[in-house]
């Protein structure tokens, strides 16, 4: 009976251990990314300067610094955030984005709520 109790406790402990395997360290994210285009139902003019909006990723620390040039923001307000990465999706400040990196360009596509008609956003960044 003691062996069965020990095995039960051991089984519970093994199942309750969390795994960091869900987090992917993607070195391609590292560095400074400057926004060059946004496609969304946003209220900015034709000559809007996107270059003041930057993302600075440090994958090893799971940290991103968001910098905005004014009171307009696309990913999050200016500040430092932790992010989660599962390989093709990142979560920053509770918002989920599918990302694709090709050469020195990154596309972030907001995973929108299908019940909301105008929350789609597609962001294009260039590596600085």
N, CA, C and O atoms as a GROMACS GRO file, in nm:
protein
  512
    1UNK      N    1   0.083  -0.119   0.000
    1UNK     CA    2   0.000   0.000   0.000
    1UNK      C    3   0.087   0.126   0.000
    1UNK      O    4   0.053   0.225  -0.064
    2UNK      N    5   0.200   0.121   0.072
    2UNK     CA    6   0.288   0.237   0.075
    2UNK      C    7   0.347   0.263  -0.063
    2UNK      O    8   0.364   0.378  -0.104
    3UNK      N    9   0.378   0.153  -0.135
    3UNK     CA   10   0.434   0.170  -0.269
    3UNK      C   11   0.332   0.235  -0.363
    3UNK      O   12   0.368   0.320  -0.444
    4UNK      N   13   0.208   0.194  -0.350
    4UNK     CA   14   0.104   0.251  -0.435
    4UNK      C   15   0.086   0.400  -0.404
    4UNK      O   16   0.069   0.480  -0.496
    5UNK      N   17   0.090   0.437  -0.278
    5UNK     CA   18   0.079   0.577  -0.238
    5UNK      C   19   0.197   0.659  -0.291
    5UNK      O   20   0.179   0.770  -0.340
    6UNK      N   21   0.317   0.602  -0.279
    6UNK     CA   22   0.437   0.669  -0.329
    6UNK      C   23   0.430   0.689  -0.480
    6UNK      O   24   0.462   0.797  -0.530
    7UNK      N   25   0.387   0.585  -0.552
    7UNK     CA   26   0.375   0.595  -0.697
    7UNK      C   27   0.269   0.699  -0.737
    7UNK      O   28   0.287   0.773  -0.834
    8UNK      N   29   0.159   0.703  -0.661
    8UNK     CA   30   0.055   0.801  -0.688
    8UNK      C   31   0.107   0.943  -0.670
    8UNK      O   32   0.084   1.029  -0.755
    9UNK      N   33   0.177   0.968  -0.561
    9UNK     CA   34   0.234   1.101  -0.535
    9UNK      C   35   0.337   1.136  -0.643
    9UNK      O   36   0.339   1.249  -0.692
   10UNK      N   37   0.421   1.040  -0.680
   10UNK     CA   38   0.522   1.062  -0.783
   10UNK      C   39   0.455   1.096  -0.917
   10UNK      O   40   0.500   1.185  -0.988
   11UNK      N   41   0.350   1.024  -0.949
   11UNK     CA   42   0.277   1.049  -1.073
   11UNK      C   43   0.217   1.189  -1.074
   11UNK      O   44   0.224   1.259  -1.175
   12UNK      N   45   0.158   1.231  -0.964
   12UNK     CA   46   0.100   1.365  -0.952
   12UNK      C   47   0.209   1.470  -0.968
   12UNK      O   48   0.188   1.570  -1.038
   13UNK      N   49   0.324   1.451  -0.907
   13UNK     CA   50   0.433   1.548  -0.917
   13UNK      C   51   0.485   1.559  -1.060
   13UNK      O   52   0.511   1.669  -1.108
   14UNK      N   53   0.500   1.448  -1.127
   14UNK     CA   54   0.549   1.451  -1.264
   14UNK      C   55   0.451   1.519  -1.358
   14UNK      O   56   0.493   1.591  -1.449
   15UNK      N   57   0.323   1.498  -1.339
   15UNK     CA   58   0.222   1.561  -1.424
   15UNK      C   59   0.205   1.709  -1.395
   15UNK      O   60   0.161   1.784  -1.483
   16UNK      N   61   0.239   1.754  -1.275
   16UNK     CA   62   0.221   1.894  -1.241
   16UNK      C   63   0.340   1.980  -1.279
   16UNK      O   64   0.331   2.102  -1.273
   17UNK      N   65   0.450   1.920  -1.316
   17UNK     CA   66   0.566   1.998  -1.356
   17UNK      C   67   0.538   2.064  -1.490
   17UNK      O   68   0.490   2.001  -1.584
   18UNK      N   69   0.569   2.194  -1.497
   18UNK     CA   70   0.549   2.263  -1.624
   18UNK      C   71   0.672   2.247  -1.710
   18UNK      O   72   0.782   2.218  -1.662
   19UNK      N   73   0.652   2.265  -1.838
   19UNK     CA   74   0.760   2.250  -1.933
   19UNK      C   75   0.782   2.381  -2.005
   19UNK      O   76   0.686   2.448  -2.045
   20UNK      N   77   0.908   2.419  -2.023
   20UNK     CA   78   0.940   2.538  -2.100
   20UNK      C   79   0.952   2.506  -2.248
   20UNK      O   80   0.988   2.593  -2.327
   21UNK      N   81   0.923   2.382  -2.287
   21UNK     CA   82   0.936   2.341  -2.426
   21UNK      C   83   0.835   2.413  -2.515
   21UNK      O   84   0.854   2.416  -2.637
   22UNK      N   85   0.728   2.471  -2.458
   22UNK     CA   86   0.629   2.541  -2.537
   22UNK      C   87   0.683   2.673  -2.589
   22UNK      O   88   0.629   2.729  -2.685
   23UNK      N   89   0.788   2.725  -2.528
   23UNK     CA   90   0.845   2.852  -2.568
   23UNK      C   91   0.960   2.828  -2.665
   23UNK      O   92   1.048   2.747  -2.639
   24UNK      N   93   0.957   2.900  -2.775
   24UNK     CA   94   1.060   2.886  -2.878
   24UNK      C   95   1.147   3.010  -2.875
   24UNK      O   96   1.096   3.122  -2.876
   25UNK      N   97   1.279   2.991  -2.872
   25UNK     CA   98   1.371   3.103  -2.883
   25UNK      C   99   1.404   3.117  -3.031
   25UNK      O  100   1.474   3.034  -3.089
   26UNK      N  101   1.354   3.222  -3.092
   26UNK     CA  102   1.374   3.247  -3.234
   26UNK      C  103   1.472   3.362  -3.249
   26UNK      O  104   1.435   3.479  -3.235
   27UNK      N  105   1.598   3.329  -3.278
   27UNK     CA  106   1.702   3.431  -3.290
   27UNK      C  107   1.673   3.530  -3.402
   27UNK      O  108   1.722   3.642  -3.399
   28UNK      N  109   1.594   3.490  -3.501
   28UNK     CA  110   1.560   3.580  -3.611
   28UNK      C  111   1.478   3.700  -3.563
   28UNK      O  112   1.478   3.804  -3.628
   29UNK      N  113   1.409   3.686  -3.450
   29UNK     CA  114   1.333   3.798  -3.394
   29UNK      C  115   1.422   3.905  -3.333
   29UNK      O  116   1.386   4.022  -3.331
   30UNK      N  117   1.538   3.864  -3.283
   30UNK     CA  118   1.626   3.956  -3.209
   30UNK      C  119   1.663   4.078  -3.291
   30UNK      O  120   1.689   4.069  -3.411
   31UNK      N  121   1.665   4.190  -3.224
   31UNK     CA  122   1.705   4.315  -3.287
   31UNK      C  123   1.591   4.415  -3.292
   31UNK      O  124   1.486   4.395  -3.232
   32UNK      N  125   1.616   4.523  -3.364
   32UNK     CA  126   1.520   4.632  -3.374
   32UNK      C  127   1.447   4.623  -3.507
   32UNK      O  128   1.508   4.611  -3.613
   33UNK      N  129   1.314   4.629  -3.499
   33UNK     CA  130   1.227   4.623  -3.616
   33UNK      C  131   1.152   4.755  -3.625
   33UNK      O  132   1.091   4.800  -3.527
   34UNK      N  133   1.155   4.817  -3.742
   34UNK     CA  134   1.092   4.947  -3.765
   34UNK      C  135   0.969   4.928  -3.854
   34UNK      O  136   0.978   4.868  -3.962
   35UNK      N  137   0.857   4.977  -3.808
   35UNK     CA  138   0.732   4.964  -3.884
   35UNK      C  139   0.740   5.047  -4.012
   35UNK      O  140   0.779   5.164  -4.008
   36UNK      N  141   0.704   4.987  -4.125
   36UNK     CA  142   0.702   5.065  -4.249
   36UNK      C  143   0.564   5.066  -4.315
   36UNK      O  144   0.541   5.142  -4.409
   37UNK      N  145   0.471   4.982  -4.266
   37UNK     CA  146   0.337   4.979  -4.326
   37UNK      C  147   0.239   4.913  -4.230
   37UNK      O  148   0.272   4.817  -4.161
   38UNK      N  149   0.119   4.965  -4.227
   38UNK     CA  150   0.011   4.904  -4.150
   38UNK      C  151  -0.113   4.900  -4.238
   38UNK      O  152  -0.149   4.998  -4.302
   39UNK      N  153  -0.175   4.786  -4.239
   39UNK     CA  154  -0.299   4.769  -4.312
   39UNK      C  155  -0.407   4.735  -4.210
   39UNK      O  156  -0.407   4.627  -4.151
   40UNK      N  157  -0.499   4.830  -4.190
   40UNK     CA  158  -0.601   4.810  -4.086
   40UNK      C  159  -0.712   4.911  -4.104
   40UNK      O  160  -0.708   4.996  -4.194
   41UNK      N  161  -0.812   4.901  -4.020
   41UNK     CA  162  -0.919   5.000  -4.013
   41UNK      C  163  -0.878   5.103  -3.908
   41UNK      O  164  -0.946   5.120  -3.806
   42UNK      N  165  -0.766   5.171  -3.933
   42UNK     CA  166  -0.708   5.266  -3.837
   42UNK      C  167  -0.731   5.408  -3.888
   42UNK      O  168  -0.753   5.430  -4.007
   43UNK      N  169  -0.725   5.502  -3.798
   43UNK     CA  170  -0.750   5.641  -3.834
   43UNK      C  171  -0.623   5.722  -3.848
   43UNK      O  172  -0.601   5.815  -3.769
   44UNK      N  173  -0.539   5.691  -3.946
   44UNK     CA  174  -0.421   5.774  -3.971
   44UNK      C  175  -0.424   5.818  -4.117
   44UNK      O  176  -0.483   5.752  -4.202
   45UNK      N  177  -0.358   5.930  -4.144
   45UNK     CA  178  -0.360   5.989  -4.278
   45UNK      C  179  -0.269   5.917  -4.376
   45UNK      O  180  -0.191   5.829  -4.338
   46UNK      N  181  -0.279   5.956  -4.503
   46UNK     CA  182  -0.199   5.895  -4.609
   46UNK      C  183  -0.050   5.915  -4.589
   46UNK      O  184   0.030   5.827  -4.623
   47UNK      N  185  -0.009   6.029  -4.534
   47UNK     CA  186   0.132   6.059  -4.518
   47UNK      C  187   0.183   6.026  -4.377
   47UNK      O  188   0.282   6.084  -4.331
   48UNK      N  189   0.118   5.933  -4.310
   48UNK     CA  190   0.157   5.894  -4.174
   48UNK      C  191   0.298   5.836  -4.174
   48UNK      O  192   0.330   5.752  -4.258
   49UNK      N  193   0.382   5.880  -4.080
   49UNK     CA  194   0.519   5.831  -4.067
   49UNK      C  195   0.521   5.715  -3.968
   49UNK      O  196   0.510   5.734  -3.847
   50UNK      N  197   0.536   5.594  -4.021
   50UNK     CA  198   0.537   5.474  -3.938
   50UNK      C  199   0.671   5.450  -3.869
   50UNK      O  200   0.676   5.373  -3.773
   51UNK      N  201   0.778   5.514  -3.914
   51UNK     CA  202   0.914   5.480  -3.869
   51UNK      C  203   0.940   5.508  -3.721
   51UNK      O  204   1.039   5.459  -3.666
   52UNK      N  205   0.854   5.582  -3.656
   52UNK     CA  206   0.870   5.605  -3.512
   52UNK      C  207   0.819   5.490  -3.427
   52UNK      O  208   0.830   5.493  -3.304
   53UNK      N  209   0.763   5.388  -3.492
   53UNK     CA  210   0.708   5.273  -3.422
   53UNK      C  211   0.805   5.157  -3.437
   53UNK      O  212   0.829   5.109  -3.548
   54UNK      N  213   0.862   5.113  -3.324
   54UNK     CA  214   0.967   5.011  -3.328
   54UNK      C  215   0.940   4.902  -3.227
   54UNK      O  216   0.878   4.924  -3.123
   55UNK      N  217   0.988   4.782  -3.260
   55UNK     CA  218   0.987   4.668  -3.168
   55UNK      C  219   1.132   4.623  -3.153
   55UNK      O  220   1.200   4.600  -3.253
   56UNK      N  221   1.178   4.610  -3.030
   56UNK     CA  222   1.314   4.563  -3.003
   56UNK      C  223   1.305   4.433  -2.925
   56UNK      O  224   1.274   4.434  -2.806
   57UNK      N  225   1.331   4.321  -2.992
   57UNK     CA  226   1.316   4.188  -2.934
   57UNK      C  227   1.446   4.137  -2.875
   57UNK      O  228   1.554   4.157  -2.930
   58UNK      N  229   1.433   4.070  -2.761
   58UNK     CA  230   1.541   3.992  -2.701
   58UNK      C  231   1.480   3.856  -2.668
   58UNK      O  232   1.418   3.838  -2.563
   59UNK      N  233   1.497   3.760  -2.759
   59UNK     CA  234   1.433   3.628  -2.744
   59UNK      C  235   1.484   3.552  -2.623
   59UNK      O  236   1.407   3.481  -2.559
   60UNK      N  237   1.612   3.566  -2.592
   60UNK     CA  238   1.666   3.490  -2.479
   60UNK      C  239   1.604   3.534  -2.346
   60UNK      O  240   1.595   3.454  -2.253
   61UNK      N  241   1.563   3.659  -2.338
   61UNK     CA  242   1.499   3.712  -2.216
   61UNK      C  243   1.347   3.715  -2.227
   61UNK      O  244   1.278   3.752  -2.132
   62UNK      N  245   1.294   3.676  -2.342
   62UNK     CA  246   1.150   3.680  -2.370
   62UNK      C  247   1.095   3.820  -2.344
   62UNK      O  248   0.991   3.837  -2.280
   63UNK      N  249   1.168   3.921  -2.395
   63UNK     CA  250   1.132   4.060  -2.368
   63UNK      C  251   1.128   4.137  -2.501
   63UNK      O  252   1.210   4.114  -2.590
   64UNK      N  253   1.033   4.228  -2.510
   64UNK     CA  254   1.024   4.318  -2.625
   64UNK      C  255   1.001   4.460  -2.572
   64UNK      O  256   0.920   4.482  -2.482
   65UNK      N  257   1.074   4.553  -2.630
   65UNK     CA  258   1.054   4.694  -2.598
   65UNK      C  259   0.976   4.753  -2.714
   65UNK      O  260   1.016   4.742  -2.830
   66UNK      N  261   0.864   4.816  -2.681
   66UNK     CA  262   0.778   4.879  -2.782
   66UNK      C  263   0.800   5.029  -2.772
   66UNK      O  264   0.789   5.088  -2.664
   67UNK      N  265   0.830   5.090  -2.886
   67UNK     CA  266   0.852   5.234  -2.891
   67UNK      C  267   0.757   5.293  -2.994
   67UNK      O  268   0.748   5.245  -3.108
   68UNK      N  269   0.685   5.397  -2.954
   68UNK     CA  270   0.592   5.465  -3.043
   68UNK      C  271   0.630   5.612  -3.052
   68UNK      O  272   0.681   5.669  -2.955
   69UNK      N  273   0.606   5.674  -3.166
   69UNK     CA  274   0.647   5.813  -3.187
   69UNK      C  275   0.548   5.914  -3.131
   69UNK      O  276   0.584   6.030  -3.108
   70UNK      N  277   0.426   5.874  -3.109
   70UNK     CA  278   0.324   5.966  -3.059
   70UNK      C  279   0.221   5.886  -2.981
   70UNK      O  280   0.252   5.779  -2.930
   71UNK      N  281   0.101   5.936  -2.969
   71UNK     CA  282  -0.001   5.864  -2.893
   71UNK      C  283  -0.067   5.752  -2.972
   71UNK      O  284  -0.158   5.686  -2.922
   72UNK      N  285  -0.024   5.731  -3.096
   72UNK     CA  286  -0.074   5.621  -3.178
   72UNK      C  287   0.010   5.497  -3.151
   72UNK      O  288   0.133   5.504  -3.149
   73UNK      N  289  -0.055   5.384  -3.130
   73UNK     CA  290   0.019   5.259  -3.114
   73UNK      C  291  -0.052   5.149  -3.191
   73UNK      O  292  -0.174   5.152  -3.212
   74UNK      N  293   0.028   5.050  -3.232
   74UNK     CA  294  -0.026   4.940  -3.312
   74UNK      C  295  -0.020   4.808  -3.236
   74UNK      O  296  -0.120   4.735  -3.234
   75UNK      N  297   0.092   4.775  -3.175
   75UNK     CA  298   0.108   4.648  -3.102
   75UNK      C  299   0.074   4.666  -2.955
   75UNK      O  300  -0.003   4.588  -2.898
   76UNK      N  301   0.130   4.769  -2.895
   76UNK     CA  302   0.107   4.800  -2.754
   76UNK      C  303   0.155   4.942  -2.729
   76UNK      O  304   0.226   4.999  -2.812
   77UNK      N  305   0.116   4.998  -2.616
   77UNK     CA  306   0.168   5.128  -2.579
   77UNK      C  307   0.317   5.116  -2.553
   77UNK      O  308   0.367   5.006  -2.527
   78UNK      N  309   0.390   5.227  -2.561
   78UNK     CA  310   0.534   5.225  -2.537
   78UNK      C  311   0.564   5.164  -2.401
   78UNK      O  312   0.498   5.195  -2.302
   79UNK      N  313   0.664   5.076  -2.398
   79UNK     CA  314   0.702   5.011  -2.273
   79UNK      C  315   0.775   4.881  -2.300
   79UNK      O  316   0.800   4.844  -2.415
   80UNK      N  317   0.807   4.813  -2.193
   80UNK     CA  318   0.876   4.684  -2.201
   80UNK      C  319   0.778   4.576  -2.159
   80UNK      O  320   0.711   4.587  -2.057
   81UNK      N  321   0.772   4.470  -2.240
   81UNK     CA  322   0.678   4.361  -2.218
   81UNK      C  323   0.749   4.227  -2.232
   81UNK      O  324   0.849   4.216  -2.302
   82UNK      N  325   0.697   4.128  -2.163
   82UNK     CA  326   0.740   3.991  -2.191
   82UNK      C  327   0.654   3.941  -2.306
   82UNK      O  328   0.542   3.987  -2.326
   83UNK      N  329   0.708   3.846  -2.379
   83UNK     CA  330   0.629   3.788  -2.487
   83UNK      C  331   0.647   3.638  -2.487
   83UNK      O  332   0.749   3.586  -2.440
   84UNK      N  333   0.549   3.569  -2.539
   84UNK     CA  334   0.554   3.424  -2.554
   84UNK      C  335   0.561   3.392  -2.703
   84UNK      O  336   0.500   3.461  -2.785
   85UNK      N  337   0.635   3.289  -2.736
   85UNK     CA  338   0.654   3.251  -2.876
   85UNK      C  339   0.639   3.100  -2.885
   85UNK      O  340   0.707   3.026  -2.815
   86UNK      N  341   0.550   3.055  -2.973
   86UNK     CA  342   0.536   2.910  -2.990
   86UNK      C  343   0.584   2.864  -3.128
   86UNK      O  344   0.555   2.752  -3.170
   87UNK      N  345   0.657   2.949  -3.198
   87UNK     CA  346   0.714   2.910  -3.327
   87UNK      C  347   0.662   2.988  -3.444
   87UNK      O  348   0.739   3.026  -3.532
   88UNK      N  349   0.534   3.014  -3.448
   88UNK     CA  350   0.479   3.097  -3.555
   88UNK      C  351   0.382   3.202  -3.500
   88UNK      O  352   0.327   3.282  -3.576
   89UNK      N  353   0.361   3.201  -3.371
   89UNK     CA  354   0.271   3.295  -3.307
   89UNK      C  355   0.341   3.355  -3.185
   89UNK      O  356   0.404   3.284  -3.107
   90UNK      N  357   0.329   3.487  -3.171
   90UNK     CA  358   0.380   3.551  -3.051
   90UNK      C  359   0.265   3.623  -2.982
   90UNK      O  360   0.170   3.668  -3.045
   91UNK      N  361   0.276   3.632  -2.851
   91UNK     CA  362   0.177   3.702  -2.771
   91UNK      C  363   0.248   3.814  -2.698
   91UNK      O  364   0.339   3.790  -2.619
   92UNK      N  365   0.206   3.936  -2.725
   92UNK     CA  366   0.262   4.055  -2.662
   92UNK      C  367   0.148   4.128  -2.592
   92UNK      O  368   0.049   4.165  -2.656
   93UNK      N  369   0.162   4.148  -2.463
   93UNK     CA  370   0.062   4.221  -2.385
   93UNK      C  371  -0.079   4.166  -2.406
   93UNK      O  372  -0.176   4.242  -2.416
   94UNK      N  373  -0.090   4.033  -2.412
   94UNK     CA  374  -0.220   3.968  -2.424
   94UNK      C  375  -0.276   3.963  -2.566
   94UNK      O  376  -0.383   3.906  -2.588
   95UNK      N  377  -0.205   4.022  -2.662
   95UNK     CA  378  -0.252   4.022  -2.801
   95UNK      C  379  -0.170   3.922  -2.881
   95UNK      O  380  -0.047   3.921  -2.874
   96UNK      N  381  -0.238   3.838  -2.956
   96UNK     CA  382  -0.173   3.730  -3.030
   96UNK      C  383  -0.154   3.769  -3.176
   96UNK      O  384  -0.244   3.822  -3.242
   97UNK      N  385  -0.032   3.742  -3.226
   97UNK     CA  386   0.004   3.774  -3.365
   97UNK      C  387   0.069   3.653  -3.430
   97UNK      O  388   0.152   3.586  -3.369
   98UNK      N  389   0.031   3.625  -3.552
   98UNK     CA  390   0.104   3.530  -3.634
   98UNK      C  391   0.217   3.609  -3.697
   98UNK      O  392   0.195   3.719  -3.747
   99UNK      N  393   0.338   3.554  -3.694
   99UNK     CA  394   0.449   3.628  -3.753
   99UNK      C  395   0.521   3.545  -3.857
   99UNK      O  396   0.525   3.422  -3.851
  100UNK      N  397   0.578   3.618  -3.952
  100UNK     CA  398   0.655   3.556  -4.058
  100UNK      C  399   0.775   3.646  -4.086
  100UNK      O  400   0.760   3.765  -4.112
  101UNK      N  401   0.895   3.587  -4.079
  101UNK     CA  402   1.016   3.662  -4.107
  101UNK      C  403   1.074   3.610  -4.237
  101UNK      O  404   1.093   3.490  -4.255
  102UNK      N  405   1.102   3.702  -4.327
  102UNK     CA  406   1.163   3.669  -4.455
  102UNK      C  407   1.273   3.771  -4.481
  102UNK      O  408   1.247   3.890  -4.500
  103UNK      N  409   1.398   3.723  -4.482
  103UNK     CA  410   1.515   3.811  -4.498
  103UNK      C  411   1.513   3.915  -4.386
  103UNK      O  412   1.519   3.879  -4.268
  104UNK      N  413   1.504   4.043  -4.420
  104UNK     CA  414   1.503   4.150  -4.320
  104UNK      C  415   1.365   4.212  -4.303
  104UNK      O  416   1.354   4.328  -4.263
  105UNK      N  417   1.261   4.138  -4.333
  105UNK     CA  418   1.124   4.186  -4.318
  105UNK      C  419   1.046   4.092  -4.227
  105UNK      O  420   1.066   3.970  -4.228
  106UNK      N  421   0.957   4.150  -4.150
  106UNK     CA  422   0.870   4.072  -4.062
  106UNK      C  423   0.727   4.121  -4.080
  106UNK      O  424   0.700   4.241  -4.085
  107UNK      N  425   0.637   4.026  -4.091
  107UNK     CA  426   0.496   4.056  -4.099
  107UNK      C  427   0.430   4.006  -3.971
  107UNK      O  428   0.449   3.891  -3.931
  108UNK      N  429   0.352   4.092  -3.907
  108UNK     CA  430   0.272   4.056  -3.791
  108UNK      C  431   0.126   4.066  -3.832
  108UNK      O  432   0.082   4.170  -3.881
  109UNK      N  433   0.052   3.959  -3.810
  109UNK     CA  434  -0.091   3.957  -3.841
  109UNK      C  435  -0.165   3.932  -3.711
  109UNK      O  436  -0.150   3.826  -3.649
  110UNK      N  437  -0.244   4.029  -3.670
  110UNK     CA  438  -0.320   4.017  -3.546
  110UNK      C  439  -0.422   3.905  -3.559
  110UNK      O  440  -0.497   3.900  -3.657
  111UNK      N  441  -0.426   3.816  -3.462
  111UNK     CA  442  -0.525   3.709  -3.459
  111UNK      C  443  -0.652   3.773  -3.402
  111UNK      O  444  -0.666   3.789  -3.281
  112UNK      N  445  -0.741   3.808  -3.492
  112UNK     CA  446  -0.857   3.888  -3.454
  112UNK      C  447  -0.971   3.805  -3.399
  112UNK      O  448  -0.974   3.682  -3.410
  113UNK      N  449  -1.064   3.875  -3.342
  113UNK     CA  450  -1.186   3.816  -3.292
  113UNK      C  451  -1.284   3.810  -3.409
  113UNK      O  452  -1.321   3.915  -3.462
  114UNK      N  453  -1.327   3.692  -3.451
  114UNK     CA  454  -1.416   3.682  -3.568
  114UNK      C  455  -1.551   3.751  -3.547
  114UNK      O  456  -1.623   3.776  -3.644
  115UNK      N  457  -1.586   3.780  -3.422
  115UNK     CA  458  -1.714   3.846  -3.396
  115UNK      C  459  -1.705   3.998  -3.414
  115UNK      O  460  -1.807   4.067  -3.412
  116UNK      N  461  -1.583   4.049  -3.431
  116UNK     CA  462  -1.564   4.193  -3.449
  116UNK      C  463  -1.520   4.216  -3.594
  116UNK      O  464  -1.420   4.158  -3.637
  117UNK      N  465  -1.592   4.297  -3.666
  117UNK     CA  466  -1.569   4.311  -3.810
  117UNK      C  467  -1.445   4.393  -3.846
  117UNK      O  468  -1.388   4.371  -3.952
  118UNK      N  469  -1.403   4.485  -3.761
  118UNK     CA  470  -1.297   4.577  -3.804
  118UNK      C  471  -1.175   4.576  -3.712
  118UNK      O  472  -1.114   4.681  -3.690
  119UNK      N  473  -1.137   4.460  -3.659
  119UNK     CA  474  -1.018   4.457  -3.574
  119UNK      C  475  -0.898   4.393  -3.643
  119UNK      O  476  -0.798   4.364  -3.578
  120UNK      N  477  -0.908   4.371  -3.774
  120UNK     CA  478  -0.797   4.312  -3.848
  120UNK      C  479  -0.683   4.413  -3.860
  120UNK      O  480  -0.706   4.532  -3.882
  121UNK      N  481  -0.560   4.363  -3.845
  121UNK     CA  482  -0.443   4.449  -3.865
  121UNK      C  483  -0.327   4.364  -3.914
  121UNK      O  484  -0.301   4.255  -3.862
  122UNK      N  485  -0.259   4.416  -4.013
  122UNK     CA  486  -0.143   4.351  -4.071
  122UNK      C  487  -0.031   4.454  -4.069
  122UNK      O  488  -0.042   4.560  -4.130
  123UNK      N  489   0.079   4.421  -3.999
  123UNK     CA  490   0.190   4.514  -3.981
  123UNK      C  491   0.314   4.461  -4.052
  123UNK      O  492   0.345   4.342  -4.044
  124UNK      N  493   0.385   4.549  -4.121
  124UNK     CA  494   0.507   4.511  -4.192
  124UNK      C  495   0.624   4.589  -4.133
  124UNK      O  496   0.623   4.712  -4.130
  125UNK      N  497   0.726   4.516  -4.085
  125UNK     CA  498   0.844   4.576  -4.023
  125UNK      C  499   0.968   4.543  -4.104
  125UNK      O  500   0.976   4.439  -4.170
  126UNK      N  501   1.066   4.633  -4.098
  126UNK     CA  502   1.198   4.608  -4.156
  126UNK      C  503   1.299   4.605  -4.042
  126UNK      O  504   1.289   4.683  -3.947
  127UNK      N  505   1.396   4.516  -4.052
  127UNK     CA  506   1.498   4.506  -3.950
  127UNK      C  507   1.594   4.623  -3.966
  127UNK      O  508   1.642   4.651  -4.077
  128UNK      N  509   1.622   4.689  -3.857
  128UNK     CA  510   1.709   4.807  -3.857
  128UNK      C  511   1.853   4.767  -3.838
  128UNK      O  512   1.941   4.853  -3.835
   0.00000   0.00000   0.00000
